[in-house]
Each structure stands twice: as structure tokens, then as C-alpha cells.
Amino acid sequence: MKIARKPEWLQKQVRPAAHGEMERLLEALRLNTVCQEARCPNVTECFRQKQATFLILGTACTRLCTFCSVAKGAPLPVDPGEPARVAAAVAHLALAHVVITSPTRDDLPDGGAAVYAATVTAIRRRSPSTRIELLIPDFQGNRSSIARIGDAGPDVIGHNIETVPRLYAIRPGADYRRSLEVLSTAKELAPATPTKSGLMLGLGESLDEVRGVLADLKEAGCSYISLGQYLAPSRRHRSVAEFIPPGTFVLLKREALQMGFAHVESGPYVRSSYHASAYAIGES
């Protein structure tokens, strides 16, 4: 069922006029952010705080997920200068914590893992105290690519499960079990590095299905979890099935913490990189 009107707890405003300073920096360094490409509702809040989630490996995704506004199509060649430019932005913004993500690049033999690793290396050189979180695609389950990520030495390895198994048709080319294996493999190969995942709610899942996913993530060794409301980026995308009341997010956070997750962010506007630094420093 298509929901036409947002409830009162989903009225955050995006104010492009407040984005100028960050947008000028991104333009000067020829960098992209998932904040802009995915039309994140938190973009004004984060840009005002000089925070951004950098989108490496271009802005075109090789998959056709129906919930995401990142462009689909043939990606451009890898830009060898991009890691250094990301590091320059991190240094300029004096970021204590940075999140790096990418579109899925099934066209690349390693899925882009080498570029992720080069970006970590470049940031370590310029800003050695910055905590680095990588939000990776599934690399088609390629173990050597996941190993490359672990060997790069990020502080957090994230991979979003996105939704419950019954609704995985919204993720063409993805596989629920494979995504769990990405997280368990990352934990196996880099046991000291916490892993993180995220779920969108409001796509038609039941609470028991969400609880089942949380149990699977815990079994896969996941330490951190984000739970947020799905919001359709446009009328062309998958419609919202339900707006989840804030109290349900509170309930799920409590249950997830009881299951043993080290940190949980759960709320209507939570996204996988929203308040990302709180996970690393253990804020509740």
C-alpha cells in the first residue's frame, strides 16, 4: 500500500542553502558523497557539522536496487587519484571519524577492494588519528576482496543487510545469505575489527522477521547495527509500505542490546553512517 503523507515524526527539512561550504570543497576536490547521491534526509544536518560519507569508485552502480537513488548504469574507469583527494578532504575537515562507501562495482574483478584499501592508506598518511569506517558492497562474496579490506586496517567494516529475506527482490543481484557471509568472513579474517550492518524498516516486513535478521547478524559476529525508516527517494522507487512509530524503534533497540550488540542506533532518521562516531566511542 502506498502511503501518501508522512507522520509528524518525519518532517525533517533538507535546506540546500546551508550546504555551500561543503559542496564547494567537494567540487574543488572532485569528490562525491552518498549523502547527495542517495538523497539522504540528514544531509543538511551533517553538512552543517562538516561531516560527510564519501562515495568512492564513481556514482554509477551496476545493480538495480529499487530502493536506492544512486545512479544505475555503466561506471566510469577507476580514478587513481581519488584516494588522495579523499584523504585531503578528511584532513581539511579534521574529521575524527570518516565513513567511506561506494556503489557496487561488479564490473571490476575485485569489486573495488583495492581502491578501498588505497583510500585507507591515503587517509592514514594524512590523518593518522582519524577512525576509518568502510561500508562495503558484497564483492559477490569474493573472499580475497574481503581479505583485502581487512588487511587495509579500517576501524570498522560495515556491510548493510538492508531488509528481511522475504523482501530481497528489492536487491537484484544480492543474496541474503551471501551478505551474512560477507560479515562473518570479515570477522573471521579481521577478528579485532568490529563489523556493522544496517536495516531499513517500513518495506512490509514484520517485527518477527526483523528479530530473525538481528539474530542472524549476531550469529555472523556483527557488533553494531543501525535501524532506520525507509523513505522512497522518488515516485519511481519502491513505495513505503508503513511508517514505523518511534516507539517501535525504541523497542527494537532494547531487544538488540539484550541480544548482545555492542551499539545500536535505532530511529526513524537513522542511516548506516548517521552518528557513526558514536559506535566507535561506545556512546549509548
C-alpha positions in Angstrom: 0.0 0.0 0.0 1.4 3.4 -0.9 1.5 5.9 2.0 1.0 9.5 0.8 1.6 11.6 3.9 4.5 11.4 6.3 3.6 11.5 10.0 4.7 14.3 12.3 7.9 12.5 13.3 9.2 12.5 9.7 9.2 16.2 8.9 13.0 16.9 8.8 13.8 19.6 6.2 16.6 19.5 3.7 17.9 23.0 3.2 20.3 23.2 0.2 21.3 26.8 1.0 23.1 25.5 4.1 25.3 23.1 2.0 27.5 25.7 0.3 30.8 25.3 2.2 30.8 21.5 2.0 29.7 21.5 -1.7 32.5 23.9 -2.6 35.1 21.6 -1.0 33.6 18.5 -2.7 33.6 20.3 -6.1 37.2 21.6 -5.7 38.4 18.0 -4.9 36.1 16.3 -7.4 34.6 14.1 -4.7 31.1 12.5 -4.3 29.1 11.7 -1.2 26.4 9.2 -0.6 24.6 12.0 1.3 23.9 13.7 -2.0 23.6 10.7 -4.3 21.2 8.8 -2.1 19.2 12.0 -1.2 19.7 11.4 2.5 17.3 13.4 4.7 20.1 14.1 7.1 22.3 15.9 4.6 21.7 19.4 5.9 22.4 18.3 9.5 25.6 16.5 8.6 26.9 19.1 6.1 26.4 21.9 8.7 28.6 19.8 11.1 31.2 19.4 8.3 30.5 15.6 8.1 30.0 13.5 5.0 30.1 9.9 3.9 32.4 9.8 0.9 31.3 7.8 -2.2 34.4 6.4 -4.0 34.6 4.5 -7.2 32.2 6.8 -9.1 28.5 7.4 -8.8 27.1 4.6 -11.1 26.0 1.3 -9.6 26.0 -1.9 -11.6 22.9 -3.2 -9.7 19.3 -2.2 -10.0 18.0 -2.0 -6.4 14.6 -0.4 -6.4 15.0 1.5 -3.1 18.2 3.4 -3.9 18.6 6.7 -5.8 22.3 6.1 -6.7 22.6 6.2 -10.5 22.5 2.9 -12.4 24.5 2.2 -15.5 27.9 1.7 -16.9 30.5 3.0 -14.4 33.5 5.2 -15.4 37.0 3.8 -15.1 38.7 3.8 -11.7 40.2 7.2 -10.8 43.7 6.5 -9.4 43.9 10.0 -7.8 40.6 9.6 -5.8 42.1 8.1 -2.6 44.5 11.1 -2.2 41.7 13.6 -2.7 39.5 11.8 -0.1 42.4 12.0 2.3 42.8 15.7 1.5 39.1 16.3 2.4 39.4 14.3 5.6 42.4 16.4 6.6 40.8 19.7 5.6 37.7 18.9 7.7 39.8 17.5 10.6 37.4 14.5 10.8 37.7 12.3 13.9 35.7 9.6 12.2 35.0 9.1 8.5 32.8 6.7 6.6 33.8 5.6 3.1 31.4 3.7 0.8 30.9 3.0 -2.9 28.3 1.9 -5.4 28.5 -1.8 -6.2 31.1 -2.3 -9.0 30.5 -5.8 -10.4 32.5 -4.7 -13.4 35.7 -4.8 -11.5 37.5 -8.1 -10.8 37.9 -7.3 -7.1 34.7 -5.2 -6.8 36.9 -2.2 -6.0 38.5 -3.6 -2.9 41.9 -2.3 -4.0 40.6 1.3 -4.1 39.1 1.0 -0.7 42.5 -0.2 0.6 44.3 2.6 -1.2 41.9 5.1 0.4 42.6 3.8 3.9 46.3 4.1 3.3 46.0 7.6 2.0 43.9 8.7 5.0 46.3 7.1 7.4 49.2 9.1 5.9 47.3 12.5 6.1 45.2 12.0 9.2 46.6 9.1 11.3 44.3 9.7 14.2 41.1 9.6 12.1 38.9 6.5 12.7 38.0 4.9 9.3 34.8 3.1 8.7 34.3 1.2 5.4 30.8 0.5 4.2 31.4 -2.1 1.6 29.3 -3.9 -1.1 29.2 -7.7 -1.1 32.0 -8.1 -3.7 29.9 -11.1 -5.0 31.2 -13.0 -2.0 34.9 -12.8 -3.2 36.9 -13.9 -0.2 40.1 -12.3 -1.4 38.4 -8.9 -1.8 37.1 -9.1 1.8 40.6 -10.1 2.9 42.0 -7.0 1.2 39.5 -4.9 3.2 40.6 -6.5 6.4 44.3 -6.2 5.6 43.8 -2.4 5.0 43.2 -2.0 8.7 40.0 0.1 8.9 38.5 0.7 12.4 35.0 -0.6 11.4 33.9 -2.9 8.5 30.3 -2.4 7.5 28.0 -4.2 5.1 24.3 -3.5 5.1 21.9 -6.4 5.1 19.1 -3.8 4.2 16.0 -5.9 4.6 14.5 -9.3 5.6 15.0 -12.3 3.4 11.4 -12.3 2.1 11.8 -8.9 0.6 15.2 -9.4 -1.1 13.6 -8.9 -4.5 14.3 -5.2 -4.0 18.0 -6.0 -4.2 18.5 -7.7 -7.7 21.9 -9.4 -7.8 22.2 -9.5 -4.0 21.7 -12.6 -1.8 20.7 -12.5 1.9 23.0 -15.4 2.9 25.9 -14.0 0.9 25.6 -10.7 2.8 25.7 -12.5 6.1 28.8 -14.4 4.8 30.5 -11.1 3.9 30.1 -10.0 7.6 31.1 -13.4 9.0 34.1 -13.6 6.7 35.2 -10.1 7.6 35.1 -11.1 11.2 37.0 -14.3 10.6 39.8 -12.6 8.6 40.0 -9.4 10.8 38.7 -10.6 14.2 39.8 -7.5 16.1 37.8 -5.2 13.8 34.2 -4.7 14.7 31.6 -5.3 12.0 28.4 -3.3 11.4 25.2 -3.7 9.4 22.0 -1.8 8.8 18.3 -2.5 8.2 15.6 -0.3 6.6 12.2 -0.7 8.1 8.8 0.1 6.6 9.1 -2.1 3.4 6.5 -4.5 4.6 8.5 -6.7 7.0 7.1 -8.0 10.3 8.7 -7.4 13.7 9.4 -11.2 13.9 11.2 -11.0 10.6 13.3 -8.1 11.9 14.1 -10.1 15.0 15.2 -13.0 12.8 17.6 -10.8 10.9 19.0 -9.4 14.1 19.6 -13.0 15.3 21.4 -13.9 12.0 23.6 -10.8 12.2 24.6 -11.6 15.8 25.5 -15.1 14.8 27.6 -13.7 12.0 29.6 -11.8 14.6 28.2 -8.4 13.9 28.9 -5.8 16.7 27.0 -2.8 15.5 23.6 -2.3 14.0 21.5 0.6 12.6 17.8 0.6 12.2 16.0 3.3 10.3 12.8 4.2 8.4 12.9 3.6 4.6 11.9 6.7 2.7 11.4 6.4 -1.1 13.8 8.8 -2.8 11.2 9.5 -5.6 8.0 8.2 -7.0 10.0 5.9 -9.3 11.3 4.0 -6.4 9.8 1.3 -4.1 6.9 2.8 -2.2 6.9 2.9 1.6 4.6 0.2 3.0 4.5 1.6 6.5 5.8 4.4 8.7 7.2 2.8 11.8 6.3 4.6 15.0 9.3 5.9 17.1 8.3 3.6 19.9 8.9 0.5 17.8 12.5 1.7 17.1 13.0 2.1 20.9 11.7 -1.4 21.4 14.0 -2.9 18.8 17.0 -1.1 20.1 16.3 -2.5 23.6 15.9 -6.0 22.2 19.1 -5.7 20.0 21.1 -4.6 23.0 19.7 -7.5 25.0 20.9 -9.8 22.2 24.4 -8.6 22.8 25.1 -6.0 20.1 27.7 -3.6 21.4 26.0 -0.5 20.0 22.6 0.2 18.3 21.3 3.3 16.6 17.6 2.9 16.0 15.1 5.6 15.0 13.1 7.0 12.0 16.0 9.1 10.6 18.9 6.7 11.4 21.0 5.7 8.5 24.0 3.4 8.4 26.5 6.3 8.7 24.4 8.6 10.8 26.1 9.3 14.2 28.8 6.9 13.0 31.4 8.1 15.5 29.1 7.1 18.4 29.6 3.4 17.7 33.4 3.7 17.8 33.5 5.5 21.1 30.7 3.5 22.8 28.1 6.2 23.3 24.6 4.8 24.1 
